[in-house]
């Protein structure tokens, strides 16, 4: 009896094959032929799941967004806003092999999205989702009644910090590892939640 294949699982496997090709050889080599070879499938079999290279690449990028959102949704609830912020931010940074792969592939797609409308739309969706998440964390961390301009500014700062760490971790992983990223995030949260009038610089650990 032929082995039954879950179409969605096979699509995810193909998207992960795209990631491997991109990380090893670069986005320009993520052709249907090369991805099929990476996944040990014929080109005809791959086209059963994706009609074109654009469809394949778009799904591969979408999978990154979906996986991050699923991980955050699965986090246990925490009543302390500071602990919750560290918990969520850890899922957004390349702190382990899975998240490093997602980060490197996302950055590779960023340049391609400048000339690819569907990827551009997904890039913008990811940007807005991340900024919205940062805004929610900031509102929970700062005192009630904090003026909107201050909330917006701190949202942008946190968003920029995450983006900067993601780029640095991809470019110089030996210098910006998991422990360093956690320390930088902790120092930033220390500064955000310091009592009014506290001028002691945050501990960079």
C-alpha positions in Angstrom: 0.0 0.0 0.0 1.4 3.4 -0.9 2.5 5.6 2.0 0.0 8.3 2.7 1.6 11.8 2.7 0.2 14.7 4.6 0.2 17.6 2.1 0.8 20.3 4.7 3.6 18.3 6.3 5.2 17.8 2.9 4.9 21.6 2.2 6.6 22.3 5.5 9.4 19.9 4.7 9.9 21.6 1.3 10.0 25.0 3.0 12.7 23.7 5.3 14.6 22.4 2.3 14.4 26.0 0.9 15.9 27.2 4.2 18.8 24.7 4.0 19.6 25.7 0.4 19.5 29.4 1.3 21.7 29.0 4.4 24.3 26.9 2.6 24.3 28.3 -1.0 22.4 31.6 -0.9 18.9 32.7 -2.0 19.9 32.9 -5.6 20.3 29.1 -5.6 16.9 28.3 -4.2 15.5 27.2 -7.5 12.8 24.5 -7.9 15.5 22.1 -9.2 17.9 22.6 -6.3 15.1 22.5 -3.6 13.7 19.3 -5.1 17.2 17.8 -5.0 17.7 18.9 -1.4 14.3 17.3 -0.4 15.0 14.1 -2.4 12.0 14.7 -4.6 11.6 15.0 -8.4 10.8 18.4 -9.8 7.4 17.0 -10.9 6.6 15.9 -7.3 7.6 19.3 -5.9 5.4 21.1 -8.4 2.5 19.0 -7.1 2.8 21.1 -4.0 4.0 24.4 -5.4 3.2 25.6 -8.9 6.2 28.0 -9.1 9.3 29.1 -7.4 7.5 32.2 -6.2 4.9 30.1 -4.5 7.6 28.0 -2.9 9.6 31.0 -1.6 6.5 32.8 -0.4 5.4 29.8 1.6 8.9 29.4 3.0 8.9 32.9 4.3 5.3 32.6 5.6 6.4 29.5 7.6 8.8 31.6 9.6 6.1 34.0 10.7 3.7 31.1 11.5 6.3 29.3 13.6 7.2 32.3 15.7 3.6 33.1 16.3 2.8 29.5 17.3 5.7 29.5 19.8 4.6 32.7 21.4 1.0 31.5 21.5 2.1 28.3 23.3 4.0 30.2 26.1 2.6 29.7 29.6 0.9 32.8 30.9 2.9 34.9 33.3 1.5 37.6 35.6 4.7 39.6 35.9 5.1 42.0 32.8 8.9 41.9 33.1 9.1 38.1 33.1 6.5 38.0 30.3 8.5 40.4 28.2 11.7 38.4 28.6 9.8 35.2 27.7 8.3 36.7 24.5 11.5 38.4 23.4 13.4 35.2 23.8 11.2 33.7 21.0 12.0 36.6 18.7 15.8 36.4 18.9 18.1 33.7 17.4 19.0 32.1 20.7 19.1 28.5 19.5 19.7 26.5 16.2 16.0 26.7 15.1 15.7 30.4 15.7 19.1 31.1 14.1 18.0 29.3 10.9 14.8 31.3 10.9 16.7 34.6 11.4 19.3 33.9 8.7 16.6 33.0 6.2 14.4 36.0 7.1 17.4 38.3 6.5 18.2 36.7 3.2 14.6 37.2 2.1 14.6 40.9 3.1 16.8 41.9 0.1 14.7 39.8 -2.3 11.5 41.4 -1.0 12.6 44.8 -2.4 11.8 43.6 -5.9 9.2 40.9 -5.1 5.7 42.1 -4.4 4.4 39.0 -2.5 7.5 38.8 -0.4 7.3 42.5 0.2 3.8 42.1 1.6 4.9 39.3 3.9 7.9 41.4 5.0 5.6 44.3 5.9 3.2 42.0 7.7 6.1 40.6 9.8 7.3 44.1 10.5 3.9 45.3 11.7 3.3 42.1 13.7 6.6 42.6 15.5 6.0 46.2 16.2 2.5 45.5 17.5 4.0 42.9 19.8 6.6 45.3 21.0 3.9 47.9 21.7 1.9 45.4 23.8 5.0 44.6 25.9 5.8 48.3 26.4 2.3 49.1 27.5 2.4 46.4 30.1 5.9 47.4 31.3 5.4 51.2 31.6 3.1 52.8 34.2 -0.5 53.5 33.5 -1.0 57.0 32.1 2.3 57.1 30.2 1.8 59.5 27.3 1.3 58.0 23.9 4.4 59.7 22.4 6.5 58.1 25.1 4.9 54.7 24.5 5.5 55.0 20.7 9.2 56.0 21.3 9.8 53.0 23.6 8.1 50.7 21.2 10.4 51.9 18.4 13.4 51.5 20.6 12.5 47.9 21.5 11.7 47.1 17.9 15.0 48.6 16.8 16.9 46.7 19.5 15.4 43.4 18.4 16.2 44.1 14.7 19.7 45.2 15.5 20.5 42.1 17.6 19.1 39.8 14.9 21.4 41.4 12.3 24.5 41.4 14.6 23.8 37.8 15.6 23.7 36.7 11.9 26.8 38.8 10.9 29.0 38.2 14.0 27.7 35.2 15.9 31.0 34.7 17.8 30.6 38.2 19.3 26.8 38.3 19.7 25.8 34.9 21.1 22.8 33.9 23.1 24.1 34.9 26.5 25.1 38.4 25.2 21.7 38.9 23.6 19.9 37.9 26.8 22.1 40.3 28.8 21.4 43.2 26.4 17.7 42.6 26.5 17.8 42.3 30.3 19.7 45.6 30.6 17.2 47.3 28.3 14.3 46.0 30.4 16.1 47.1 33.6 16.3 50.7 32.2 12.6 50.6 31.2 11.4 49.5 34.6 13.8 51.4 36.8 12.0 53.5 39.5 11.6 57.2 38.6 14.7 59.2 39.4 17.0 56.2 39.3 20.2 57.2 37.5 22.3 54.1 38.0 23.3 52.6 34.6 21.8 49.2 33.8 24.0 46.2 34.5 25.3 44.9 31.2 26.1 41.6 32.8 
